[in-house]
């Protein structure tokens, strides 16, 4: 699993450099996000521009990340969400949970 982290003063952008956000990377991604989100206090953003496929395991990781931000009284922002992934989120009604930009 490849990713890039861009830490700025007011935000941290986590860019997942993978075509699939699924069971094959879910456990590793979950671990990385937990450690990263515990150490930052600014706005957390996940860039999904490379992700074209997502399954329930991937959605579960995103929900965990959202919950961790909510516990810090912050909001998780998803950016560059591809149409396929956004459609899946709408079907699961998660477009109401995530802030998608």
C-alpha contacts under 8 A as a table, 3 or more apart, distances in Angstrom:
res1	aa1	res2	aa2	distance
1	X	17	X	7.41
1	X	18	X	6.73
1	X	25	X	6.50
1	X	28	X	7.78
1	X	29	X	7.81
2	X	16	X	6.51
2	X	17	X	5.18
2	X	18	X	6.50
3	X	14	X	7.03
3	X	15	X	5.48
3	X	16	X	4.51
3	X	17	X	4.93
3	X	18	X	7.68
4	X	14	X	5.94
4	X	15	X	5.08
4	X	16	X	6.64
4	X	17	X	7.27
5	X	12	X	7.04
5	X	13	X	5.75
5	X	14	X	4.74
5	X	15	X	6.32
6	X	12	X	5.65
6	X	13	X	5.05
6	X	14	X	6.58
7	X	11	X	6.43
7	X	12	X	4.45
7	X	13	X	6.48
8	X	11	X	5.23
8	X	12	X	5.79
9	X	12	X	7.98
9	X	42	X	7.48
10	X	42	X	5.52
10	X	43	X	6.27
11	X	42	X	5.10
11	X	43	X	4.37
11	X	44	X	5.85
11	X	45	X	7.23
12	X	40	X	7.78
12	X	42	X	6.72
12	X	43	X	6.14
12	X	44	X	5.08
12	X	45	X	6.09
13	X	44	X	6.19
13	X	45	X	4.72
13	X	46	X	5.76
13	X	47	X	6.76
14	X	44	X	7.72
14	X	45	X	6.14
14	X	46	X	4.80
14	X	47	X	5.97
15	X	46	X	5.89
15	X	47	X	4.54
15	X	48	X	6.43
15	X	49	X	7.85
16	X	46	X	7.50
16	X	47	X	6.40
16	X	48	X	6.03
16	X	49	X	7.89
16	X	50	X	6.97
16	X	51	X	7.48
17	X	48	X	7.98
17	X	50	X	5.80
17	X	51	X	7.45
18	X	21	X	7.04
18	X	50	X	5.86
18	X	51	X	5.81
19	X	50	X	5.47
19	X	51	X	4.28
19	X	52	X	5.34
19	X	53	X	6.36
20	X	51	X	5.45
20	X	52	X	6.12
20	X	53	X	4.68
20	X	54	X	5.78
21	X	24	X	7.83
21	X	25	X	6.68
21	X	26	X	6.93
21	X	51	X	6.47
21	X	53	X	6.10
21	X	54	X	4.63
21	X	55	X	6.71
21	X	57	X	7.76
21	X	58	X	4.93
22	X	25	X	5.95
22	X	26	X	5.80
22	X	53	X	7.42
22	X	54	X	5.32
22	X	55	X	5.06
22	X	56	X	7.17
22	X	57	X	5.48
22	X	58	X	4.72
23	X	26	X	4.98
23	X	27	X	7.41
23	X	55	X	7.27
23	X	56	X	7.98
23	X	57	X	5.24
23	X	58	X	6.67
24	X	27	X	7.79
25	X	28	X	5.51
25	X	29	X	5.94
26	X	29	X	5.13
26	X	30	X	5.95
26	X	57	X	5.97
26	X	58	X	5.76
26	X	61	X	6.48
27	X	30	X	5.14
27	X	31	X	6.37
28	X	31	X	5.24
28	X	32	X	6.33
29	X	32	X	5.12
29	X	33	X	6.10
29	X	61	X	7.38
30	X	33	X	5.25
30	X	34	X	6.14
30	X	61	X	5.67
30	X	64	X	7.92
31	X	34	X	5.26
31	X	35	X	6.44
32	X	35	X	5.43
32	X	36	X	6.13
33	X	36	X	5.01
33	X	37	X	5.78
33	X	65	X	6.87
34	X	37	X	5.36
34	X	38	X	6.16
34	X	65	X	7.42
35	X	38	X	5.36
35	X	39	X	6.65
36	X	39	X	5.47
36	X	40	X	6.58
37	X	40	X	5.41
37	X	41	X	7.70
37	X	44	X	7.68
37	X	65	X	7.84
37	X	68	X	7.39
37	X	69	X	7.68
38	X	41	X	7.90
43	X	74	X	7.13
43	X	75	X	7.40
43	X	76	X	7.43
44	X	69	X	7.68
44	X	75	X	7.55
44	X	76	X	5.72
44	X	77	X	6.60
45	X	76	X	6.05
45	X	77	X	4.77
45	X	78	X	5.78
45	X	79	X	7.05
46	X	76	X	7.69
46	X	77	X	6.35
46	X	78	X	4.94
46	X	79	X	6.24
47	X	78	X	5.99
47	X	79	X	4.88
47	X	80	X	5.87
47	X	81	X	7.30
48	X	51	X	5.31
48	X	78	X	7.07
48	X	79	X	6.26
48	X	80	X	5.52
48	X	81	X	5.19
48	X	82	X	7.17
49	X	79	X	7.36
49	X	80	X	4.68
49	X	81	X	5.72
49	X	82	X	6.25
50	X	82	X	7.92
51	X	54	X	7.39
51	X	81	X	7.65
51	X	82	X	6.86
51	X	85	X	7.55
52	X	82	X	6.27
52	X	84	X	6.21
52	X	85	X	6.46
53	X	84	X	6.83
53	X	85	X	6.38
54	X	57	X	7.89
54	X	58	X	5.73
54	X	59	X	7.10
54	X	85	X	6.13
54	X	88	X	7.81
55	X	58	X	5.32
55	X	59	X	6.37
56	X	59	X	4.98
56	X	60	X	6.02
57	X	60	X	5.03
57	X	61	X	6.45
58	X	61	X	5.21
58	X	62	X	6.45
59	X	62	X	5.07
59	X	63	X	6.15
60	X	63	X	5.02
60	X	64	X	6.23
61	X	64	X	5.11
61	X	65	X	6.27
62	X	65	X	5.03
62	X	66	X	6.15
63	X	66	X	4.95
63	X	67	X	6.14
64	X	67	X	5.09
64	X	68	X	6.23
65	X	68	X	5.15
65	X	69	X	6.42
65	X	76	X	7.28
66	X	69	X	5.23
66	X	70	X	6.19
66	X	75	X	6.95
66	X	76	X	5.25
66	X	98	X	7.32
67	X	70	X	4.96
67	X	71	X	6.16
68	X	71	X	5.20
68	X	72	X	6.71
69	X	72	X	5.14
69	X	73	X	6.45
69	X	74	X	5.02
69	X	75	X	5.65
69	X	76	X	5.93
70	X	73	X	4.80
70	X	74	X	5.10
70	X	75	X	5.86
70	X	76	X	7.63
71	X	74	X	7.30
75	X	99	X	7.46
76	X	98	X	6.80
76	X	99	X	6.60
77	X	98	X	6.71
77	X	99	X	4.99
77	X	100	X	5.95
77	X	101	X	7.08
78	X	81	X	6.79
78	X	98	X	7.01
78	X	99	X	6.13
78	X	100	X	4.82
78	X	101	X	6.17
79	X	100	X	5.88
79	X	101	X	4.87
80	X	101	X	6.79
81	X	85	X	6.41
81	X	86	X	6.10
81	X	100	X	7.32
81	X	101	X	7.73
82	X	85	X	5.46
82	X	86	X	6.10
83	X	86	X	5.04
83	X	87	X	5.92
84	X	87	X	5.19
84	X	88	X	6.36
85	X	88	X	5.11
85	X	89	X	6.29
86	X	89	X	4.99
86	X	90	X	6.21
86	X	95	X	7.51
87	X	90	X	5.05
87	X	91	X	6.25
88	X	91	X	5.09
88	X	92	X	6.26
89	X	92	X	5.10
89	X	93	X	5.84
89	X	94	X	4.85
89	X	95	X	5.47
90	X	93	X	4.65
90	X	94	X	5.91
90	X	95	X	5.30
91	X	94	X	7.66
92	X	95	X	7.90
93	X	96	X	6.11
93	X	97	X	7.73
94	X	97	X	4.96
94	X	98	X	6.31
95	X	98	X	5.44
95	X	99	X	7.30
95	X	100	X	7.32
96	X	99	X	7.62
